[in-house]
Amino acid sequence: MAGGGFVAGDGRAQEYGGRMTFSVVVTSLMAASCGLIFGYDSGVTACLRC
């Protein structure tokens, strides 16, 4: 695993503006809905094999 990507206390966290853009909202909703569909499909498939 690669190391050194995150350095504590480098000061960049205070500079980040952190806007909630339309792209962030759409990407989050898409990821959440795909996760729900995958979980539902896995549950149904497991129950049908019983």
ModelCIF file with pLDDT and N, C-alpha, C, O atoms, coordinates in Angstrom:
data_MODEL
#
_entry.id   MODEL 
#
_entity.id                         1 
_entity.type                       polymer 
_entity.pdbx_number_of_molecules   1 
#
_entity_poly.entity_id                      1 
_entity_poly.type                           'polypeptide(L)' 
_entity_poly.nstd_linkage                   no 
_entity_poly.nstd_monomer                   no 
_entity_poly.pdbx_seq_one_letter_code       MAGGGFVAGDGRAQEYGGRMTFSVVVTSLMAASCGLIFGYDSGVTACLRC 
_entity_poly.pdbx_seq_one_letter_code_can   MAGGGFVAGDGRAQEYGGRMTFSVVVTSLMAASCGLIFGYDSGVTACLRC 
_entity_poly.pdbx_strand_id                 A 
#
loop_
_entity_poly_seq.entity_id 
_entity_poly_seq.num 
_entity_poly_seq.mon_id 
_entity_poly_seq.hetero 
1 1  MET n 
1 2  ALA n 
1 3  GLY n 
1 4  GLY n 
1 5  GLY n 
1 6  PHE n 
1 7  VAL n 
1 8  ALA n 
1 9  GLY n 
1 10 ASP n 
1 11 GLY n 
1 12 ARG n 
1 13 ALA n 
1 14 GLN n 
1 15 GLU n 
1 16 TYR n 
1 17 GLY n 
1 18 GLY n 
1 19 ARG n 
1 20 MET n 
1 21 THR n 
1 22 PHE n 
1 23 SER n 
1 24 VAL n 
1 25 VAL n 
1 26 VAL n 
1 27 THR n 
1 28 SER n 
1 29 LEU n 
1 30 MET n 
1 31 ALA n 
1 32 ALA n 
1 33 SER n 
1 34 CYS n 
1 35 GLY n 
1 36 LEU n 
1 37 ILE n 
1 38 PHE n 
1 39 GLY n 
1 40 TYR n 
1 41 ASP n 
1 42 SER n 
1 43 GLY n 
1 44 VAL n 
1 45 THR n 
1 46 ALA n 
1 47 CYS n 
1 48 LEU n 
1 49 ARG n 
1 50 CYS n 
#
_struct_asym.id          A 
_struct_asym.entity_id   1 
#
loop_
_ma_qa_metric.id 
_ma_qa_metric.mode 
_ma_qa_metric.name 
_ma_qa_metric.software_group_id 
_ma_qa_metric.type 
1 global pLDDT . pLDDT 
2 local  pLDDT . pLDDT 
#
_ma_qa_metric_global.metric_id      1 
_ma_qa_metric_global.metric_value   75.02 
_ma_qa_metric_global.model_id       1 
_ma_qa_metric_global.ordinal_id     1 
#
loop_
_ma_qa_metric_local.label_asym_id 
_ma_qa_metric_local.label_comp_id 
_ma_qa_metric_local.label_seq_id 
_ma_qa_metric_local.metric_id 
_ma_qa_metric_local.metric_value 
_ma_qa_metric_local.model_id 
_ma_qa_metric_local.ordinal_id 
A MET 1  2 46.00 1 1  
A ALA 2  2 54.00 1 2  
A GLY 3  2 53.00 1 3  
A GLY 4  2 53.00 1 4  
A GLY 5  2 57.00 1 5  
A PHE 6  2 57.00 1 6  
A VAL 7  2 58.00 1 7  
A ALA 8  2 59.00 1 8  
A GLY 9  2 60.00 1 9  
A ASP 10 2 59.00 1 10 
A GLY 11 2 64.00 1 11 
A ARG 12 2 65.00 1 12 
A ALA 13 2 60.00 1 13 
A GLN 14 2 67.00 1 14 
A GLU 15 2 69.00 1 15 
A TYR 16 2 64.00 1 16 
A GLY 17 2 74.00 1 17 
A GLY 18 2 76.00 1 18 
A ARG 19 2 81.00 1 19 
A MET 20 2 85.00 1 20 
A THR 21 2 89.00 1 21 
A PHE 22 2 92.00 1 22 
A SER 23 2 92.00 1 23 
A VAL 24 2 89.00 1 24 
A VAL 25 2 91.00 1 25 
A VAL 26 2 93.00 1 26 
A THR 27 2 92.00 1 27 
A SER 28 2 92.00 1 28 
A LEU 29 2 94.00 1 29 
A MET 30 2 94.00 1 30 
A ALA 31 2 92.00 1 31 
A ALA 32 2 91.00 1 32 
A SER 33 2 90.00 1 33 
A CYS 34 2 87.00 1 34 
A GLY 35 2 85.00 1 35 
A LEU 36 2 86.00 1 36 
A ILE 37 2 86.00 1 37 
A PHE 38 2 84.00 1 38 
A GLY 39 2 80.00 1 39 
A TYR 40 2 79.00 1 40 
A ASP 41 2 76.00 1 41 
A SER 42 2 76.00 1 42 
A GLY 43 2 74.00 1 43 
A VAL 44 2 73.00 1 44 
A THR 45 2 74.00 1 45 
A ALA 46 2 71.00 1 46 
A CYS 47 2 72.00 1 47 
A LEU 48 2 68.00 1 48 
A ARG 49 2 65.00 1 49 
A CYS 50 2 63.00 1 50 
#
loop_
_atom_site.group_PDB 
_atom_site.id 
_atom_site.type_symbol 
_atom_site.label_atom_id 
_atom_site.label_alt_id 
_atom_site.label_comp_id 
_atom_site.label_asym_id 
_atom_site.label_entity_id 
_atom_site.label_seq_id 
_atom_site.pdbx_PDB_ins_code 
_atom_site.Cartn_x 
_atom_site.Cartn_y 
_atom_site.Cartn_z 
_atom_site.occupancy 
_atom_site.B_iso_or_equiv 
_atom_site.pdbx_formal_charge 
_atom_site.auth_seq_id 
_atom_site.auth_comp_id 
_atom_site.auth_asym_id 
_atom_site.auth_atom_id 
_atom_site.pdbx_PDB_model_num 
ATOM 1   N N  . MET A 1 1  ? 0.846   -1.172  0.000  1.00 46.00 ? 1  MET A N  1 
ATOM 2   C CA . MET A 1 1  ? 0.000   0.000   0.000  1.00 46.00 ? 1  MET A CA 1 
ATOM 3   C C  . MET A 1 1  ? 0.891   1.235   0.000  1.00 46.00 ? 1  MET A C  1 
ATOM 4   O O  . MET A 1 1  ? 1.869   1.309   0.745  1.00 46.00 ? 1  MET A O  1 
ATOM 5   N N  . ALA A 1 2  ? 0.550   2.185   -0.828 1.00 54.00 ? 2  ALA A N  1 
ATOM 6   C CA . ALA A 1 2  ? 1.361   3.396   -0.930 1.00 54.00 ? 2  ALA A CA 1 
ATOM 7   C C  . ALA A 1 2  ? 1.169   4.268   0.300  1.00 54.00 ? 2  ALA A C  1 
ATOM 8   O O  . ALA A 1 2  ? 0.051   4.422   0.791  1.00 54.00 ? 2  ALA A O  1 
ATOM 9   N N  . GLY A 1 3  ? 2.240   4.825   0.785  1.00 53.00 ? 3  GLY A N  1 
ATOM 10  C CA . GLY A 1 3  ? 2.173   5.673   1.973  1.00 53.00 ? 3  GLY A CA 1 
ATOM 11  C C  . GLY A 1 3  ? 2.579   7.094   1.647  1.00 53.00 ? 3  GLY A C  1 
ATOM 12  O O  . GLY A 1 3  ? 3.141   7.366   0.586  1.00 53.00 ? 3  GLY A O  1 
ATOM 13  N N  . GLY A 1 4  ? 2.291   7.992   2.563  1.00 53.00 ? 4  GLY A N  1 
ATOM 14  C CA . GLY A 1 4  ? 2.700   9.380   2.396  1.00 53.00 ? 4  GLY A CA 1 
ATOM 15  C C  . GLY A 1 4  ? 1.696   10.244  1.674  1.00 53.00 ? 4  GLY A C  1 
ATOM 16  O O  . GLY A 1 4  ? 1.991   11.405  1.391  1.00 53.00 ? 4  GLY A O  1 
ATOM 17  N N  . GLY A 1 5  ? 0.528   9.730   1.366  1.00 57.00 ? 5  GLY A N  1 
ATOM 18  C CA . GLY A 1 5  ? -0.473  10.535  0.680  1.00 57.00 ? 5  GLY A CA 1 
ATOM 19  C C  . GLY A 1 5  ? -1.137  11.547  1.597  1.00 57.00 ? 5  GLY A C  1 
ATOM 20  O O  . GLY A 1 5  ? -1.576  12.603  1.142  1.00 57.00 ? 5  GLY A O  1 
ATOM 21  N N  . PHE A 1 6  ? -1.214  11.234  2.878  1.00 57.00 ? 6  PHE A N  1 
ATOM 22  C CA . PHE A 1 6  ? -1.849  12.120  3.843  1.00 57.00 ? 6  PHE A CA 1 
ATOM 23  C C  . PHE A 1 6  ? -0.831  12.509  4.905  1.00 57.00 ? 6  PHE A C  1 
ATOM 24  O O  . PHE A 1 6  ? -0.215  11.658  5.546  1.00 57.00 ? 6  PHE A O  1 
ATOM 25  N N  . VAL A 1 7  ? -0.674  13.809  5.070  1.00 58.00 ? 7  VAL A N  1 
ATOM 26  C CA . VAL A 1 7  ? 0.266   14.315  6.063  1.00 58.00 ? 7  VAL A CA 1 
ATOM 27  C C  . VAL A 1 7  ? -0.525  15.162  7.048  1.00 58.00 ? 7  VAL A C  1 
ATOM 28  O O  . VAL A 1 7  ? -1.173  16.131  6.654  1.00 58.00 ? 7  VAL A O  1 
ATOM 29  N N  . ALA A 1 8  ? -0.476  14.805  8.312  1.00 59.00 ? 8  ALA A N  1 
ATOM 30  C CA . ALA A 1 8  ? -1.215  15.545  9.335  1.00 59.00 ? 8  ALA A CA 1 
ATOM 31  C C  . ALA A 1 8  ? -0.556  16.886  9.596  1.00 59.00 ? 8  ALA A C  1 
ATOM 32  O O  . ALA A 1 8  ? 0.661   16.977  9.756  1.00 59.00 ? 8  ALA A O  1 
ATOM 33  N N  . GLY A 1 9  ? -1.375  17.921  9.638  1.00 60.00 ? 9  GLY A N  1 
ATOM 34  C CA . GLY A 1 9  ? -0.880  19.229  10.035 1.00 60.00 ? 9  GLY A CA 1 
ATOM 35  C C  . GLY A 1 9  ? -0.159  20.014  8.965  1.00 60.00 ? 9  GLY A C  1 
ATOM 36  O O  . GLY A 1 9  ? 0.679   20.856  9.287  1.00 60.00 ? 9  GLY A O  1 
ATOM 37  N N  . ASP A 1 10 ? -0.461  19.762  7.678  1.00 59.00 ? 10 ASP A N  1 
ATOM 38  C CA . ASP A 1 10 ? 0.237   20.523  6.640  1.00 59.00 ? 10 ASP A CA 1 
ATOM 39  C C  . ASP A 1 10 ? -0.460  21.838  6.300  1.00 59.00 ? 10 ASP A C  1 
ATOM 40  O O  . ASP A 1 10 ? 0.058   22.608  5.491  1.00 59.00 ? 10 ASP A O  1 
ATOM 41  N N  . GLY A 1 11 ? -1.617  22.114  6.893  1.00 64.00 ? 11 GLY A N  1 
ATOM 42  C CA . GLY A 1 11 ? -2.272  23.403  6.715  1.00 64.00 ? 11 GLY A CA 1 
ATOM 43  C C  . GLY A 1 11 ? -3.195  23.510  5.522  1.00 64.00 ? 11 GLY A C  1 
ATOM 44  O O  . GLY A 1 11 ? -3.883  24.521  5.383  1.00 64.00 ? 11 GLY A O  1 
ATOM 45  N N  . ARG A 1 12 ? -3.241  22.528  4.665  1.00 65.00 ? 12 ARG A N  1 
ATOM 46  C CA . ARG A 1 12 ? -4.096  22.629  3.478  1.00 65.00 ? 12 ARG A CA 1 
ATOM 47  C C  . ARG A 1 12 ? -5.566  22.440  3.809  1.00 65.00 ? 12 ARG A C  1 
ATOM 48  O O  . ARG A 1 12 ? -6.420  22.889  3.044  1.00 65.00 ? 12 ARG A O  1 
ATOM 49  N N  . ALA A 1 13 ? -5.891  21.792  4.916  1.00 60.00 ? 13 ALA A N  1 
ATOM 50  C CA . ALA A 1 13 ? -7.293  21.567  5.271  1.00 60.00 ? 13 ALA A CA 1 
ATOM 51  C C  . ALA A 1 13 ? -8.011  22.889  5.535  1.00 60.00 ? 13 ALA A C  1 
ATOM 52  O O  . ALA A 1 13 ? -9.199  23.005  5.238  1.00 60.00 ? 13 ALA A O  1 
ATOM 53  N N  . GLN A 1 14 ? -7.328  23.871  6.079  1.00 67.00 ? 14 GLN A N  1 
ATOM 54  C CA . GLN A 1 14 ? -7.953  25.161  6.346  1.00 67.00 ? 14 GLN A CA 1 
ATOM 55  C C  . GLN A 1 14 ? -8.184  25.954  5.064  1.00 67.00 ? 14 GLN A C  1 
ATOM 56  O O  . GLN A 1 14 ? -9.054  26.824  5.033  1.00 67.00 ? 14 GLN A O  1 
ATOM 57  N N  . GLU A 1 15 ? -7.436  25.678  4.023  1.00 69.00 ? 15 GLU A N  1 
ATOM 58  C CA . GLU A 1 15 ? -7.560  26.412  2.768  1.00 69.00 ? 15 GLU A CA 1 
ATOM 59  C C  . GLU A 1 15 ? -8.670  25.869  1.867  1.00 69.00 ? 15 GLU A C  1 
ATOM 60  O O  . GLU A 1 15 ? -9.108  26.555  0.944  1.00 69.00 ? 15 GLU A O  1 
ATOM 61  N N  . TYR A 1 16 ? -9.124  24.648  2.128  1.00 64.00 ? 16 TYR A N  1 
ATOM 62  C CA . TYR A 1 16 ? -10.126 24.018  1.261  1.00 64.00 ? 16 TYR A CA 1 
ATOM 63  C C  . TYR A 1 16 ? -11.479 24.682  1.469  1.00 64.00 ? 16 TYR A C  1 
ATOM 64  O O  . TYR A 1 16 ? -11.951 24.810  2.599  1.00 64.00 ? 16 TYR A O  1 
ATOM 65  N N  . GLY A 1 17 ? -12.103 25.105  0.367  1.00 74.00 ? 17 GLY A N  1 
ATOM 66  C CA . GLY A 1 17 ? -13.387 25.782  0.443  1.00 74.00 ? 17 GLY A CA 1 
ATOM 67  C C  . GLY A 1 17 ? -14.550 24.841  0.684  1.00 74.00 ? 17 GLY A C  1 
ATOM 68  O O  . GLY A 1 17 ? -15.503 25.214  1.369  1.00 74.00 ? 17 GLY A O  1 
ATOM 69  N N  . GLY A 1 18 ? -14.504 23.642  0.146  1.00 76.00 ? 18 GLY A N  1 
ATOM 70  C CA . GLY A 1 18 ? -15.503 22.613  0.393  1.00 76.00 ? 18 GLY A CA 1 
ATOM 71  C C  . GLY A 1 18 ? -16.902 22.947  -0.079 1.00 76.00 ? 18 GLY A C  1 
ATOM 72  O O  . GLY A 1 18 ? -17.830 22.980  0.729  1.00 76.00 ? 18 GLY A O  1 
ATOM 73  N N  . ARG A 1 19 ? -17.072 23.191  -1.350 1.00 81.00 ? 19 ARG A N  1 
ATOM 74  C CA . ARG A 1 19 ? -18.398 23.510  -1.876 1.00 81.00 ? 19 ARG A CA 1 
ATOM 75  C C  . ARG A 1 19 ? -19.144 22.232  -2.235 1.00 81.00 ? 19 ARG A C  1 
ATOM 76  O O  . ARG A 1 19 ? -18.545 21.251  -2.675 1.00 81.00 ? 19 ARG A O  1 
ATOM 77  N N  . MET A 1 20 ? -20.459 22.257  -2.039 1.00 85.00 ? 20 MET A N  1 
ATOM 78  C CA . MET A 1 20 ? -21.322 21.156  -2.434 1.00 85.00 ? 20 MET A CA 1 
ATOM 79  C C  . MET A 1 20 ? -21.888 21.514  -3.806 1.00 85.00 ? 20 MET A C  1 
ATOM 80  O O  . MET A 1 20 ? -22.860 22.263  -3.905 1.00 85.00 ? 20 MET A O  1 
ATOM 81  N N  . THR A 1 21 ? -21.279 20.980  -4.863 1.00 89.00 ? 21 THR A N  1 
ATOM 82  C CA . THR A 1 21 ? -21.692 21.307  -6.221 1.00 89.00 ? 21 THR A CA 1 
ATOM 83  C C  . THR A 1 21 ? -22.710 20.287  -6.718 1.00 89.00 ? 21 THR A C  1 
ATOM 84  O O  . THR A 1 21 ? -22.921 19.245  -6.098 1.00 89.00 ? 21 THR A O  1 
ATOM 85  N N  . PHE A 1 22 ? -23.324 20.601  -7.829 1.00 92.00 ? 22 PHE A N  1 
ATOM 86  C CA . PHE A 1 22 ? -24.303 19.707  -8.432 1.00 92.00 ? 22 PHE A CA 1 
ATOM 87  C C  . PHE A 1 22 ? -23.662 18.373  -8.800 1.00 92.00 ? 22 PHE A C  1 
ATOM 88  O O  . PHE A 1 22 ? -24.281 17.320  -8.643 1.00 92.00 ? 22 PHE A O  1 
ATOM 89  N N  . SER A 1 23 ? -22.447 18.414  -9.281 1.00 92.00 ? 23 SER A N  1 
ATOM 90  C CA . SER A 1 23 ? -21.738 17.193  -9.651 1.00 92.00 ? 23 SER A CA 1 
ATOM 91  C C  . SER A 1 23 ? -21.503 16.296  -8.433 1.00 92.00 ? 23 SER A C  1 
ATOM 92  O O  . SER A 1 23 ? -21.622 15.075  -8.534 1.00 92.00 ? 23 SER A O  1 
ATOM 93  N N  . VAL A 1 24 ? -21.175 16.886  -7.296 1.00 89.00 ? 24 VAL A N  1 
ATOM 94  C CA . VAL A 1 24 ? -20.965 16.114  -6.071 1.00 89.00 ? 24 VAL A CA 1 
ATOM 95  C C  . VAL A 1 24 ? -22.270 15.449  -5.638 1.00 89.00 ? 24 VAL A C  1 
ATOM 96  O O  . VAL A 1 24 ? -22.267 14.286  -5.234 1.00 89.00 ? 24 VAL A O  1 
ATOM 97  N N  . VAL A 1 25 ? -23.370 16.168  -5.717 1.00 91.00 ? 25 VAL A N  1 
ATOM 98  C CA . VAL A 1 25 ? -24.671 15.628  -5.322 1.00 91.00 ? 25 VAL A CA 1 
ATOM 99  C C  . VAL A 1 25 ? -25.074 14.473  -6.231 1.00 91.00 ? 25 VAL A C  1 
ATOM 100 O O  . VAL A 1 25 ? -25.497 13.422  -5.748 1.00 91.00 ? 25 VAL A O  1 
ATOM 101 N N  . VAL A 1 26 ? -24.946 14.658  -7.533 1.00 93.00 ? 26 VAL A N  1 
ATOM 102 C CA . VAL A 1 26 ? -25.336 13.616  -8.488 1.00 93.00 ? 26 VAL A CA 1 
ATOM 103 C C  . VAL A 1 26 ? -24.460 12.376  -8.320 1.00 93.00 ? 26 VAL A C  1 
ATOM 104 O O  . VAL A 1 26 ? -24.968 11.255  -8.350 1.00 93.00 ? 26 VAL A O  1 
ATOM 105 N N  . THR A 1 27 ? -23.162 12.561  -8.146 1.00 92.00 ? 27 THR A N  1 
ATOM 106 C CA . THR A 1 27 ? -22.261 11.433  -7.962 1.00 92.00 ? 27 THR A CA 1 
ATOM 107 C C  . THR A 1 27 ? -22.578 10.680  -6.681 1.00 92.00 ? 27 THR A C  1 
ATOM 108 O O  . THR A 1 27 ? -22.547 9.449   -6.670 1.00 92.00 ? 27 THR A O  1 
ATOM 109 N N  . SER A 1 28 ? -22.880 11.389  -5.606 1.00 92.00 ? 28 SER A N  1 
ATOM 110 C CA . SER A 1 28 ? -23.218 10.750  -4.339 1.00 92.00 ? 28 SER A CA 1 
ATOM 111 C C  . SER A 1 28 ? -24.526 9.969   -4.439 1.00 92.00 ? 28 SER A C  1 
ATOM 112 O O  . SER A 1 28 ? -24.618 8.847   -3.941 1.00 92.00 ? 28 SER A O  1 
ATOM 113 N N  . LEU A 1 29 ? -25.521 10.548  -5.070 1.00 94.00 ? 29 LEU A N  1 
ATOM 114 C CA . LEU A 1 29 ? -26.798 9.848   -5.227 1.00 94.00 ? 29 LEU A CA 1 
ATOM 115 C C  . LEU A 1 29 ? -26.653 8.607   -6.100 1.00 94.00 ? 29 LEU A C  1 
ATOM 116 O O  . LEU A 1 29 ? -27.265 7.576   -5.819 1.00 94.00 ? 29 LEU A O  1 
ATOM 117 N N  . MET A 1 30 ? -25.855 8.699   -7.147 1.00 94.00 ? 30 MET A N  1 
ATOM 118 C CA . MET A 1 30 ? -25.633 7.564   -8.027 1.00 94.00 ? 30 MET A CA 1 
ATOM 119 C C  . MET A 1 30 ? -24.923 6.441   -7.287 1.00 94.00 ? 30 MET A C  1 
ATOM 120 O O  . MET A 1 30 ? -25.305 5.277   -7.411 1.00 94.00 ? 30 MET A O  1 
ATOM 121 N N  . ALA A 1 31 ? -23.898 6.777   -6.522 1.00 92.00 ? 31 ALA A N  1 
ATOM 122 C CA . ALA A 1 31 ? -23.164 5.766   -5.765 1.00 92.00 ? 31 ALA A CA 1 
ATOM 123 C C  . ALA A 1 31 ? -24.050 5.113   -4.711 1.00 92.00 ? 31 ALA A C  1 
ATOM 124 O O  . ALA A 1 31 ? -23.993 3.898   -4.521 1.00 92.00 ? 31 ALA A O  1 
ATOM 125 N N  . ALA A 1 32 ? -24.862 5.902   -4.029 1.00 91.00 ? 32 ALA A N  1 
ATOM 126 C CA . ALA A 1 32 ? -25.746 5.359   -2.999 1.00 91.00 ? 32 ALA A CA 1 
ATOM 127 C C  . ALA A 1 32 ? -26.807 4.452   -3.605 1.00 91.00 ? 32 ALA A C  1 
ATOM 128 O O  . ALA A 1 32 ? -27.084 3.384   -3.060 1.00 91.00 ? 32 ALA A O  1 
ATOM 129 N N  . SER A 1 33 ? -27.406 4.854   -4.719 1.00 90.00 ? 33 SER A N  1 
ATOM 130 C CA . SER A 1 33 ? -28.450 4.029   -5.326 1.00 90.00 ? 33 SER A CA 1 
ATOM 131 C C  . SER A 1 33 ? -27.869 2.749   -5.914 1.00 90.00 ? 33 SER A C  1 
ATOM 132 O O  . SER A 1 33 ? -28.510 1.699   -5.855 1.00 90.00 ? 33 SER A O  1 
ATOM 133 N N  . CYS A 1 34 ? -26.673 2.818   -6.477 1.00 87.00 ? 34 CYS A N  1 
ATOM 134 C CA . CYS A 1 34 ? -26.046 1.594   -6.997 1.00 87.00 ? 34 CYS A CA 1 
ATOM 135 C C  . CYS A 1 34 ? -25.719 0.631   -5.867 1.00 87.00 ? 34 CYS A C  1 
ATOM 136 O O  . CYS A 1 34 ? -25.860 -0.582  -6.027 1.00 87.00 ? 34 CYS A O  1 
ATOM 137 N N  . GLY A 1 35 ? -25.285 1.154   -4.731 1.00 85.00 ? 35 GLY A N  1 
ATOM 138 C CA . GLY A 1 35 ? -25.019 0.307   -3.575 1.00 85.00 ? 35 GLY A CA 1 
ATOM 139 C C  . GLY A 1 35 ? -26.272 -0.353  -3.054 1.00 85.00 ? 35 GLY A C  1 
ATOM 140 O O  . GLY A 1 35 ? -26.246 -1.527  -2.683 1.00 85.00 ? 35 GLY A O  1 
ATOM 141 N N  . LEU A 1 36 ? -27.371 0.381   -3.019 1.00 86.00 ? 36 LEU A N  1 
ATOM 142 C CA . LEU A 1 36 ? -28.635 -0.204  -2.572 1.00 86.00 ? 36 LEU A CA 1 
ATOM 143 C C  . LEU A 1 36 ? -29.121 -1.290  -3.525 1.00 86.00 ? 36 LEU A C  1 
ATOM 144 O O  . LEU A 1 36 ? -29.583 -2.344  -3.087 1.00 86.00 ? 36 LEU A O  1 
ATOM 145 N N  . ILE A 1 37 ? -29.019 -1.037  -4.811 1.00 86.00 ? 37 ILE A N  1 
ATOM 146 C CA . ILE A 1 37 ? -29.448 -2.028  -5.796 1.00 86.00 ? 37 ILE A CA 1 
ATOM 147 C C  . ILE A 1 37 ? -28.578 -3.274  -5.714 1.00 86.00 ? 37 ILE A C  1 
ATOM 148 O O  . ILE A 1 37 ? -29.097 -4.389  -5.782 1.00 86.00 ? 37 ILE A O  1 
ATOM 149 N N  . PHE A 1 38 ? -27.260 -3.108  -5.570 1.00 84.00 ? 38 PHE A N  1 
ATOM 150 C CA . PHE A 1 38 ? -26.367 -4.253  -5.461 1.00 84.00 ? 38 PHE A CA 1 
ATOM 151 C C  . PHE A 1 38 ? -26.665 -5.057  -4.205 1.00 84.00 ? 38 PHE A C  1 
ATOM 152 O O  . PHE A 1 38 ? -26.679 -6.287  -4.250 1.00 84.00 ? 38 PHE A O  1 
ATOM 153 N N  . GLY A 1 39 ? -26.902 -4.384  -3.091 1.00 80.00 ? 39 GLY A N  1 
ATOM 154 C CA . GLY A 1 39 ? -27.217 -5.079  -1.846 1.00 80.00 ? 39 GLY A CA 1 
ATOM 155 C C  . GLY A 1 39 ? -28.538 -5.824  -1.925 1.00 80.00 ? 39 GLY A C  1 
ATOM 156 O O  . GLY A 1 39 ? -28.645 -6.951  -1.442 1.00 80.00 ? 39 GLY A O  1 
ATOM 157 N N  . TYR A 1 40 ? -29.547 -5.203  -2.531 1.00 79.00 ? 40 TYR A N  1 
ATOM 158 C CA . TYR A 1 40 ? -30.842 -5.858  -2.682 1.00 79.00 ? 40 TYR A CA 1 
ATOM 159 C C  . TYR A 1 40 ? -30.720 -7.084  -3.578 1.00 79.00 ? 40 TYR A C  1 
ATOM 160 O O  . TYR A 1 40 ? -31.273 -8.142  -3.277 1.00 79.00 ? 40 TYR A O  1 
ATOM 161 N N  . ASP A 1 41 ? -29.995 -6.933  -4.675 1.00 76.00 ? 41 ASP A N  1 
ATOM 162 C CA . ASP A 1 41 ? -29.824 -8.043  -5.610 1.00 76.00 ? 41 ASP A CA 1 
ATOM 163 C C  . ASP A 1 41 ? -29.074 -9.196  -4.954 1.00 76.00 ? 41 ASP A C  1 
ATOM 164 O O  . ASP A 1 41 ? -29.419 -10.358 -5.167 1.00 76.00 ? 41 ASP A O  1 
ATOM 165 N N  . SER A 1 42 ? -28.056 -8.890  -4.163 1.00 76.00 ? 42 SER A N  1 
ATOM 166 C CA . SER A 1 42 ? -27.314 -9.946  -3.477 1.00 76.00 ? 42 SER A CA 1 
ATOM 167 C C  . SER A 1 42 ? -28.189 -10.669 -2.469 1.00 76.00 ? 42 SER A C  1 
ATOM 168 O O  . SER A 1 42 ? -28.102 -11.889 -2.332 1.00 76.00 ? 42 SER A O  1 
ATOM 169 N N  . GLY A 1 43 ? -29.033 -9.926  -1.759 1.00 74.00 ? 43 GLY A N  1 
ATOM 170 C CA . GLY A 1 43 ? -29.940 -10.539 -0.782 1.00 74.00 ? 43 GLY A CA 1 
ATOM 171 C C  . GLY A 1 43 ? -30.979 -11.426 -1.428 1.00 74.00 ? 43 GLY A C  1 
ATOM 172 O O  . GLY A 1 43 ? -31.260 -12.519 -0.936 1.00 74.00 ? 43 GLY A O  1 
ATOM 173 N N  . VAL A 1 44 ? -31.553 -10.965 -2.527 1.00 73.00 ? 44 VAL A N  1 
ATOM 174 C CA . VAL A 1 44 ? -32.560 -11.752 -3.222 1.00 73.00 ? 44 VAL A CA 1 
ATOM 175 C C  . VAL A 1 44 ? -31.950 -13.007 -3.823 1.00 73.00 ? 44 VAL A C  1 
ATOM 176 O O  . VAL A 1 44 ? -32.556 -14.077 -3.762 1.00 73.00 ? 44 VAL A O  1 
ATOM 177 N N  . THR A 1 45 ? -30.789 -12.897 -4.390 1.00 74.00 ? 45 THR A N  1 
ATOM 178 C CA . THR A 1 45 ? -30.104 -14.049 -4.981 1.00 74.00 ? 45 THR A CA 1 
ATOM 179 C C  . THR A 1 45 ? -29.763 -15.079 -3.910 1.00 74.00 ? 45 THR A C  1 
ATOM 180 O O  . THR A 1 45 ? -29.895 -16.281 -4.142 1.00 74.00 ? 45 THR A O  1 
ATOM 181 N N  . ALA A 1 46 ? -29.325 -14.617 -2.739 1.00 71.00 ? 46 ALA A N  1 
ATOM 182 C CA . ALA A 1 46 ? -28.970 -15.535 -1.659 1.00 71.00 ? 46 ALA A CA 1 
ATOM 183 C C  . ALA A 1 46 ? -30.220 -16.236 -1.139 1.00 71.00 ? 46 ALA A C  1 
ATOM 184 O O  . ALA A 1 46 ? -30.158 -17.414 -0.789 1.00 71.00 ? 46 ALA A O  1 
ATOM 185 N N  . CYS A 1 47 ? -31.350 -15.540 -1.082 1.00 72.00 ? 47 CYS A N  1 
ATOM 186 C CA . CYS A 1 47 ? -32.587 -16.165 -0.593 1.00 72.00 ? 47 CYS A CA 1 
ATOM 187 C C  . CYS A 1 47 ? -33.161 -17.155 -1.590 1.00 72.00 ? 47 CYS A C  1 
ATOM 188 O O  . CYS A 1 47 ? -33.788 -18.135 -1.189 1.00 72.00 ? 47 CYS A O  1 
ATOM 189 N N  . LEU A 1 48 ? -32.962 -16.924 -2.876 1.00 68.00 ? 48 LEU A N  1 
ATOM 190 C CA . LEU A 1 48 ? -33.496 -17.829 -3.883 1.00 68.00 ? 48 LEU A CA 1 
ATOM 191 C C  . LEU A 1 48 ? -32.716 -19.143 -3.921 1.00 68.00 ? 48 LEU A C  1 
ATOM 192 O O  . LEU A 1 48 ? -33.237 -20.166 -4.365 1.00 68.00 ? 48 LEU A O  1 
ATOM 193 N N  . ARG A 1 49 ? -31.473 -19.112 -3.458 1.00 65.00 ? 49 ARG A N  1 
ATOM 194 C CA . ARG A 1 49 ? -30.658 -20.337 -3.448 1.00 65.00 ? 49 ARG A CA 1 
ATOM 195 C C  . ARG A 1 49 ? -31.013 -21.233 -2.261 1.00 65.00 ? 49 ARG A C  1 
ATOM 196 O O  . ARG A 1 49 ? -30.643 -22.407 -2.261 1.00 65.00 ? 49 ARG A O  1 
ATOM 197 N N  . CYS A 1 50 ? -31.710 -20.723 -1.260 1.00 63.00 ? 50 CYS A N  1 
ATOM 198 C CA . CYS A 1 50 ? -32.030 -21.509 -0.063 1.00 63.00 ? 50 CYS A CA 1 
ATOM 199 C C  . CYS A 1 50 ? -33.026 -22.612 -0.336 1.00 63.00 ? 50 CYS A C  1 
ATOM 200 O O  . CYS A 1 50 ? -33.390 -23.355 0.575  1.00 63.00 ? 50 CYS A O  1 
#
